[in-house]
C-alpha cells in the first residue's frame, strides 16, 4: 500500500483481480476510485 498525496489517498496491489474485486466490493459509491478500480469492482457485482 502506498499513500499518494494525502493520508486518505492510497494505492495498493493485491496481486490478482478476483481478490481486488472482493476487497473493493464493499467500498461505497461516494468513494472516488480510479478507472481501473471501478472496472475491477464491477467484476464483483
PQR file of N, CA, C, O and H, with PARSE charges and radii, in Angstrom:
ATOM      1  N   UNK A   1       0.855  -1.156   0.000 -0.4000 1.5000
ATOM      2  CA  UNK A   1       0.000   0.000   0.000 -0.0000 2.0000
ATOM      3  C   UNK A   1       0.905   1.224   0.000  0.5500 1.7000
ATOM      4  O   UNK A   1       1.887   1.283   0.741 -0.5500 1.4000
ATOM      5  N   UNK A   2       0.570   2.192  -0.830 -0.4000 1.5000
ATOM      6  CA  UNK A   2       1.349   3.415  -0.928 -0.0000 2.0000
ATOM      7  C   UNK A   2       0.424   4.612  -0.791  0.5500 1.7000
ATOM      8  O   UNK A   2      -0.575   4.713  -1.503 -0.5500 1.4000
ATOM      9  H   UNK A   2      -0.227   2.144  -1.432  0.4000 1.0000
ATOM     10  N   UNK A   3       0.752   5.517   0.118 -0.4000 1.5000
ATOM     11  CA  UNK A   3      -0.035   6.741   0.247 -0.0000 2.0000
ATOM     12  C   UNK A   3       0.403   7.714  -0.832  0.5500 1.7000
ATOM     13  O   UNK A   3       1.592   7.858  -1.113 -0.5500 1.4000
ATOM     14  H   UNK A   3       1.564   5.436   0.696  0.4000 1.0000
ATOM     15  N   UNK A   4      -0.574   8.379  -1.433 -0.4000 1.5000
ATOM     16  CA  UNK A   4      -0.292   9.293  -2.541 -0.0000 2.0000
ATOM     17  C   UNK A   4      -0.898  10.655  -2.265  0.5500 1.7000
ATOM     18  O   UNK A   4      -2.113  10.819  -2.379 -0.5500 1.4000
ATOM     19  H   UNK A   4      -1.540   8.262  -1.205  0.4000 1.0000
ATOM     20  N   UNK A   5      -0.100  11.616  -1.912 -0.4000 1.5000
ATOM     21  CA  UNK A   5      -0.547  12.995  -1.779 -0.0000 2.0000
ATOM     22  C   UNK A   5      -1.174  13.342  -0.452  0.5500 1.7000
ATOM     23  O   UNK A   5      -0.931  14.431   0.067 -0.5500 1.4000
ATOM     24  H   UNK A   5       0.887  11.483  -1.819  0.4000 1.0000
ATOM     25  N   UNK A   6      -1.970  12.460   0.118 -0.4000 1.5000
ATOM     26  CA  UNK A   6      -2.623  12.728   1.388 -0.0000 2.0000
ATOM     27  C   UNK A   6      -2.796  11.408   2.134  0.5500 1.7000
ATOM     28  O   UNK A   6      -2.724  10.335   1.536 -0.5500 1.4000
ATOM     29  H   UNK A   6      -2.167  11.575  -0.304  0.4000 1.0000
ATOM     30  N   UNK A   7      -3.018  11.493   3.411 -0.4000 1.5000
ATOM     31  CA  UNK A   7      -3.159  10.291   4.229 -0.0000 2.0000
ATOM     32  C   UNK A   7      -4.373   9.467   3.786  0.5500 1.7000
ATOM     33  O   UNK A   7      -4.397   8.252   3.981 -0.5500 1.4000
ATOM     34  H   UNK A   7      -3.076  12.365   3.897  0.4000 1.0000
ATOM     35  N   UNK A   8      -5.357  10.102   3.205 -0.4000 1.5000
ATOM     36  CA  UNK A   8      -6.579   9.391   2.809 -0.0000 2.0000
ATOM     37  C   UNK A   8      -6.556   8.912   1.365  0.5500 1.7000
ATOM     38  O   UNK A   8      -7.553   8.368   0.892 -0.5500 1.4000
ATOM     39  H   UNK A   8      -5.338  11.089   3.046  0.4000 1.0000
ATOM     40  N   UNK A   9      -5.452   9.097   0.650 -0.4000 1.5000
ATOM     41  CA  UNK A   9      -5.326   8.657  -0.736 -0.0000 2.0000
ATOM     42  C   UNK A   9      -4.208   7.629  -0.811  0.5500 1.7000
ATOM     43  O   UNK A   9      -3.070   7.912  -0.436 -0.5500 1.4000
ATOM     44  H   UNK A   9      -4.642   9.540   1.035  0.4000 1.0000
ATOM     45  N   UNK A  10      -4.533   6.433  -1.297 -0.4000 1.5000
ATOM     46  CA  UNK A  10      -3.501   5.413  -1.372 -0.0000 2.0000
ATOM     47  C   UNK A  10      -3.757   4.484  -2.547  0.5500 1.7000
ATOM     48  O   UNK A  10      -4.852   4.437  -3.108 -0.5500 1.4000
ATOM     49  H   UNK A  10      -5.457   6.203  -1.602  0.4000 1.0000
ATOM     50  N   UNK A  11      -2.718   3.751  -2.900 -0.4000 1.5000
ATOM     51  CA  UNK A  11      -2.846   2.705  -3.915 -0.0000 2.0000
ATOM     52  C   UNK A  11      -2.345   1.409  -3.300  0.5500 1.7000
ATOM     53  O   UNK A  11      -1.487   1.419  -2.417 -0.5500 1.4000
ATOM     54  H   UNK A  11      -1.829   3.788  -2.444  0.4000 1.0000
ATOM     55  N   UNK A  12      -2.882   0.304  -3.770 -0.4000 1.5000
ATOM     56  CA  UNK A  12      -2.482  -0.998  -3.249 -0.0000 2.0000
ATOM     57  C   UNK A  12      -2.497  -2.011  -4.377  0.5500 1.7000
ATOM     58  O   UNK A  12      -3.328  -1.933  -5.282 -0.5500 1.4000
ATOM     59  H   UNK A  12      -3.578   0.295  -4.488  0.4000 1.0000
ATOM     60  N   UNK A  13      -1.584  -2.953  -4.321 -0.4000 1.5000
ATOM     61  CA  UNK A  13      -1.551  -4.039  -5.279 -0.0000 2.0000
ATOM     62  C   UNK A  13      -1.933  -5.311  -4.545  0.5500 1.7000
ATOM     63  O   UNK A  13      -1.264  -5.710  -3.592 -0.5500 1.4000
ATOM     64  H   UNK A  13      -0.910  -3.017  -3.586  0.4000 1.0000
ATOM     65  N   UNK A  14      -3.014  -5.950  -4.989 -0.4000 1.5000
ATOM     66  CA  UNK A  14      -3.488  -7.164  -4.329 -0.0000 2.0000
ATOM     67  C   UNK A  14      -3.118  -8.420  -5.099  0.5500 1.7000
ATOM     68  O   UNK A  14      -3.433  -9.530  -4.670 -0.5500 1.4000
ATOM     69  H   UNK A  14      -3.557  -5.625  -5.763  0.4000 1.0000
ATOM     70  N   UNK A  15      -2.455  -8.252  -6.227 -0.4000 1.5000
ATOM     71  CA  UNK A  15      -1.922  -9.393  -6.948 -0.0000 2.0000
ATOM     72  C   UNK A  15      -2.841 -10.023  -7.972  0.5500 1.7000
ATOM     73  O   UNK A  15      -2.430 -10.246  -9.111 -0.5500 1.4000
ATOM     74  H   UNK A  15      -2.199  -7.350  -6.576  0.4000 1.0000
ATOM     75  N   UNK A  16      -4.072 -10.316  -7.598 -0.4000 1.5000
ATOM     76  CA  UNK A  16      -4.977 -10.985  -8.527 -0.0000 2.0000
ATOM     77  C   UNK A  16      -6.315 -10.248  -8.579  0.5500 1.7000
ATOM     78  O   UNK A  16      -6.782  -9.728  -7.565 -0.5500 1.4000
ATOM     79  H   UNK A  16      -4.406 -10.135  -6.673  0.4000 1.0000
ATOM     80  N   UNK A  17      -6.921 -10.205  -9.744 -0.4000 1.5000
ATOM     81  CA  UNK A  17      -8.155  -9.444  -9.948 -0.0000 2.0000
ATOM     82  C   UNK A  17      -9.300  -9.932  -9.054  0.5500 1.7000
ATOM     83  O   UNK A  17      -9.986  -9.092  -8.471 -0.5500 1.4000
ATOM     84  H   UNK A  17      -6.542 -10.628 -10.567  0.4000 1.0000
ATOM     85  N   UNK A  18      -9.546 -11.240  -8.914 -0.4000 1.5000
ATOM     86  CA  UNK A  18     -10.659 -11.654  -8.049 -0.0000 2.0000
ATOM     87  C   UNK A  18     -10.522 -11.166  -6.599  0.5500 1.7000
ATOM     88  O   UNK A  18     -11.514 -10.794  -5.973 -0.5500 1.4000
ATOM     89  H   UNK A  18      -8.989 -11.922  -9.389  0.4000 1.0000
ATOM     90  N   UNK A  19      -9.308 -11.170  -6.074 -0.4000 1.5000
ATOM     91  CA  UNK A  19      -9.090 -10.666  -4.715 -0.0000 2.0000
ATOM     92  C   UNK A  19      -9.349  -9.164  -4.662  0.5500 1.7000
ATOM     93  O   UNK A  19      -9.985  -8.678  -3.726 -0.5500 1.4000
ATOM     94  H   UNK A  19      -8.501 -11.472  -6.583  0.4000 1.0000
ATOM     95  N   UNK A  20      -8.866  -8.434  -5.646 -0.4000 1.5000
ATOM     96  CA  UNK A  20      -9.097  -6.989  -5.688 -0.0000 2.0000
ATOM     97  C   UNK A  20     -10.591  -6.687  -5.785  0.5500 1.7000
ATOM     98  O   UNK A  20     -11.080  -5.773  -5.121 -0.5500 1.4000
ATOM     99  H   UNK A  20      -8.349  -8.828  -6.406  0.4000 1.0000
ATOM    100  N   UNK A  21     -11.316  -7.443  -6.602 -0.4000 1.5000
ATOM    101  CA  UNK A  21     -12.764  -7.247  -6.737 -0.0000 2.0000
ATOM    102  C   UNK A  21     -13.463  -7.492  -5.403  0.5500 1.7000
ATOM    103  O   UNK A  21     -14.377  -6.755  -5.033 -0.5500 1.4000
ATOM    104  H   UNK A  21     -10.918  -8.185  -7.141  0.4000 1.0000
ATOM    105  N   UNK A  22     -13.038  -8.515  -4.691 -0.4000 1.5000
ATOM    106  CA  UNK A  22     -13.620  -8.820  -3.382 -0.0000 2.0000
ATOM    107  C   UNK A  22     -13.369  -7.684  -2.389  0.5500 1.7000
ATOM    108  O   UNK A  22     -14.271  -7.293  -1.647 -0.5500 1.4000
ATOM    109  H   UNK A  22     -12.295  -9.113  -4.991  0.4000 1.0000
ATOM    110  N   UNK A  23     -12.156  -7.163  -2.377 -0.4000 1.5000
ATOM    111  CA  UNK A  23     -11.794  -6.085  -1.449 -0.0000 2.0000
ATOM    112  C   UNK A  23     -12.538  -4.798  -1.798  0.5500 1.7000
ATOM    113  O   UNK A  23     -12.939  -4.061  -0.898 -0.5500 1.4000
ATOM    114  H   UNK A  23     -11.424  -7.481  -2.979  0.4000 1.0000
ATOM    115  N   UNK A  24     -12.728  -4.517  -3.073 -0.4000 1.5000
ATOM    116  CA  UNK A  24     -13.394  -3.286  -3.495 -0.0000 2.0000
ATOM    117  C   UNK A  24     -14.919  -3.350  -3.407  0.5500 1.7000
ATOM    118  O   UNK A  24     -15.570  -2.305  -3.386 -0.5500 1.4000
ATOM    119  H   UNK A  24     -12.402  -5.116  -3.805  0.4000 1.0000
ATOM    120  N   UNK A  25     -15.497  -4.535  -3.357 -0.4000 1.5000
ATOM    121  CA  UNK A  25     -16.953  -4.660  -3.407 -0.0000 2.0000
ATOM    122  C   UNK A  25     -17.698  -3.875  -2.318  0.5500 1.7000
ATOM    123  O   UNK A  25     -18.757  -3.328  -2.624 -0.5500 1.4000
ATOM    124  H   UNK A  25     -14.969  -5.383  -3.374  0.4000 1.0000
ATOM    125  N   UNK A  26     -17.220  -3.782  -1.074 -0.4000 1.5000
ATOM    126  CA  UNK A  26     -17.972  -3.008  -0.073 -0.0000 2.0000
ATOM    127  C   UNK A  26     -17.701  -1.497  -0.093  0.5500 1.7000
ATOM    128  O   UNK A  26     -18.313  -0.755   0.675 -0.5500 1.4000
ATOM    129  H   UNK A  26     -16.359  -4.226  -0.825  0.4000 1.0000
ATOM    130  N   UNK A  27     -16.803  -1.041  -0.950 -0.4000 1.5000
ATOM    131  CA  UNK A  27     -16.480   0.387  -0.994 -0.0000 2.0000
ATOM    132  C   UNK A  27     -17.704   1.152  -1.493  0.5500 1.7000
ATOM    133  O   UNK A  27     -18.216   0.858  -2.573 -0.5500 1.4000
ATOM    134  H   UNK A  27     -16.305  -1.644  -1.573  0.4000 1.0000
ATOM    135  N   UNK A  28     -18.183   2.133  -0.716 -0.4000 1.5000
ATOM    136  CA  UNK A  28     -19.388   2.865  -1.121 -0.0000 2.0000
ATOM    137  C   UNK A  28     -19.155   3.708  -2.381  0.5500 1.7000
ATOM    138  O   UNK A  28     -18.029   4.123  -2.657 -0.5500 1.4000
ATOM    139  H   UNK A  28     -17.767   2.372   0.162  0.4000 1.0000
ATOM    140  N   UNK A  29     -20.218   3.957  -3.135 -0.4000 1.5000
ATOM    141  CA  UNK A  29     -20.091   4.748  -4.372 -0.0000 2.0000
ATOM    142  C   UNK A  29     -19.558   6.164  -4.152  0.5500 1.7000
ATOM    143  O   UNK A  29     -19.054   6.785  -5.088 -0.5500 1.4000
ATOM    144  H   UNK A  29     -21.133   3.620  -2.911  0.4000 1.0000
ATOM    145  N   UNK A  30     -19.665   6.676  -2.933 -0.4000 1.5000
ATOM    146  CA  UNK A  30     -19.183   8.034  -2.655 -0.0000 2.0000
ATOM    147  C   UNK A  30     -17.659   8.120  -2.603  0.5500 1.7000
ATOM    148  O   UNK A  30     -17.105   9.220  -2.596 -0.5500 1.4000
ATOM    149  H   UNK A  30     -20.075   6.172  -2.173  0.4000 1.0000
ATOM    150  N   UNK A  31     -16.976   6.980  -2.566 -0.4000 1.5000
ATOM    151  CA  UNK A  31     -15.503   6.958  -2.525 -0.0000 2.0000
ATOM    152  C   UNK A  31     -14.975   6.984  -3.953  0.5500 1.7000
ATOM    153  O   UNK A  31     -15.267   6.081  -4.737 -0.5500 1.4000
ATOM    154  H   UNK A  31     -17.426   6.087  -2.571  0.4000 1.0000
ATOM    155  N   UNK A  32     -14.196   8.017  -4.301 -0.4000 1.5000
ATOM    156  CA  UNK A  32     -13.651   8.084  -5.663 -0.0000 2.0000
ATOM    157  C   UNK A  32     -12.641   6.972  -5.911  0.5500 1.7000
ATOM    158  O   UNK A  32     -11.753   6.733  -5.093 -0.5500 1.4000
ATOM    159  H   UNK A  32     -13.959   8.751  -3.664  0.4000 1.0000
ATOM    160  N   UNK A  33     -12.785   6.295  -7.051 -0.4000 1.5000
ATOM    161  CA  UNK A  33     -11.878   5.226  -7.437 -0.0000 2.0000
ATOM    162  C   UNK A  33     -11.303   5.508  -8.818  0.5500 1.7000
ATOM    163  O   UNK A  33     -11.905   6.226  -9.617 -0.5500 1.4000
ATOM    164  H   UNK A  33     -13.507   6.490  -7.715  0.4000 1.0000
ATOM    165  N   UNK A  34     -10.141   4.940  -9.090 -0.4000 1.5000
ATOM    166  CA  UNK A  34      -9.557   5.064 -10.429 -0.0000 2.0000
ATOM    167  C   UNK A  34     -10.425   4.289 -11.417  0.5500 1.7000
ATOM    168  O   UNK A  34     -11.244   3.462 -11.018 -0.5500 1.4000
ATOM    169  H   UNK A  34      -9.652   4.356  -8.441  0.4000 1.0000
ATOM    170  N   UNK A  35     -10.241   4.559 -12.700 -0.4000 1.5000
ATOM    171  CA  UNK A  35     -10.995   3.835 -13.732 -0.0000 2.0000
ATOM    172  C   UNK A  35     -10.751   2.335 -13.631  0.5500 1.7000
ATOM    173  O   UNK A  35     -11.679   1.543 -13.795 -0.5500 1.4000
ATOM    174  H   UNK A  35      -9.576   5.231 -13.024  0.4000 1.0000
ATOM    175  N   UNK A  36      -9.526   1.946 -13.366 -0.4000 1.5000
ATOM    176  CA  UNK A  36      -9.185   0.516 -13.239 -0.0000 2.0000
ATOM    177  C   UNK A  36      -9.898  -0.092 -12.032  0.5500 1.7000
ATOM    178  O   UNK A  36     -10.435  -1.195 -12.124 -0.5500 1.4000
ATOM    179  H   UNK A  36      -8.773   2.590 -13.233  0.4000 1.0000
ATOM    180  N   UNK A  37      -9.907   0.616 -10.905 -0.4000 1.5000
ATOM    181  CA  UNK A  37     -10.591   0.097  -9.716 -0.0000 2.0000
ATOM    182  C   UNK A  37     -12.072  -0.053  -9.952  0.5500 1.7000
ATOM    183  O   UNK A  37     -12.672  -1.024  -9.491 -0.5500 1.4000
ATOM    184  H   UNK A  37      -9.471   1.512 -10.830  0.4000 1.0000
ATOM    185  N   UNK A  38     -12.679   0.883 -10.658 -0.4000 1.5000
ATOM    186  CA  UNK A  38     -14.105   0.796 -10.974 -0.0000 2.0000
ATOM    187  C   UNK A  38     -14.373  -0.434 -11.844  0.5500 1.7000
ATOM    188  O   UNK A  38     -15.341  -1.157 -11.608 -0.5500 1.4000
ATOM    189  H   UNK A  38     -12.192   1.672 -11.032  0.4000 1.0000
ATOM    190  N   UNK A  39     -13.527  -0.675 -12.847 -0.4000 1.5000
ATOM    191  CA  UNK A  39     -13.736  -1.824 -13.714 -0.0000 2.0000
ATOM    192  C   UNK A  39     -13.563  -3.135 -12.959  0.5500 1.7000
ATOM    193  O   UNK A  39     -14.286  -4.098 -13.214 -0.5500 1.4000
ATOM    194  H   UNK A  39     -12.741  -0.087 -13.040  0.4000 1.0000
ATOM    195  N   UNK A  40     -12.617  -3.179 -12.038 -0.4000 1.5000
ATOM    196  CA  UNK A  40     -12.406  -4.386 -11.221 -0.0000 2.0000
ATOM    197  C   UNK A  40     -13.587  -4.563 -10.265  0.5500 1.7000
ATOM    198  O   UNK A  40     -14.072  -5.677 -10.070 -0.5500 1.4000
ATOM    199  H   UNK A  40     -12.029  -2.397 -11.830  0.4000 1.0000
ATOM    200  N   UNK A  41     -14.042  -3.472  -9.678 -0.4000 1.5000
ATOM    201  CA  UNK A  41     -15.158  -3.538  -8.729 -0.0000 2.0000
ATOM    202  C   UNK A  41     -16.413  -4.076  -9.396  0.5500 1.7000
ATOM    203  O   UNK A  41     -17.155  -4.842  -8.781 -0.5500 1.4000
ATOM    204  H   UNK A  41     -13.648  -2.566  -9.836  0.4000 1.0000
ATOM    205  N   UNK A  42     -16.665  -3.691 -10.638 -0.4000 1.5000
ATOM    206  CA  UNK A  42     -17.868  -4.166 -11.328 -0.0000 2.0000
ATOM    207  C   UNK A  42     -17.787  -5.654 -11.628  0.5500 1.7000
ATOM    208  O   UNK A  42     -18.820  -6.282 -11.858 -0.5500 1.4000
ATOM    209  H   UNK A  42     -16.062  -3.069 -11.138  0.4000 1.0000
ATOM    210  N   UNK A  43     -16.600  -6.236 -11.634 -0.4000 1.5000
ATOM    211  CA  UNK A  43     -16.456  -7.681 -11.820 -0.0000 2.0000
ATOM    212  C   UNK A  43     -17.031  -8.447 -10.635  0.5500 1.7000
ATOM    213  O   UNK A  43     -17.476  -9.585 -10.784 -0.5500 1.4000
ATOM    214  H   UNK A  43     -15.760  -5.726 -11.447  0.4000 1.0000
ATOM    215  N   UNK A  44     -17.022  -7.823  -9.460 -0.4000 1.5000
ATOM    216  CA  UNK A  44     -17.526  -8.480  -8.254 -0.0000 2.0000
ATOM    217  C   UNK A  44     -19.045  -8.418  -8.180  0.5500 1.7000
ATOM    218  O   UNK A  44     -19.658  -9.169  -7.421 -0.5500 1.4000
ATOM    219  H   UNK A  44     -16.661  -6.898  -9.339  0.4000 1.0000
ATOM    220  N   UNK A  45     -19.647  -7.546  -8.945 -0.4000 1.5000
ATOM    221  CA  UNK A  45     -21.105  -7.369  -8.862 -0.0000 2.0000
ATOM    222  C   UNK A  45     -21.857  -8.485  -9.545  0.5500 1.7000
ATOM    223  O   UNK A  45     -23.088  -8.479  -9.561 -0.5500 1.4000
ATOM    224  H   UNK A  45     -19.149  -6.936  -9.561  0.4000 1.0000
TER
END
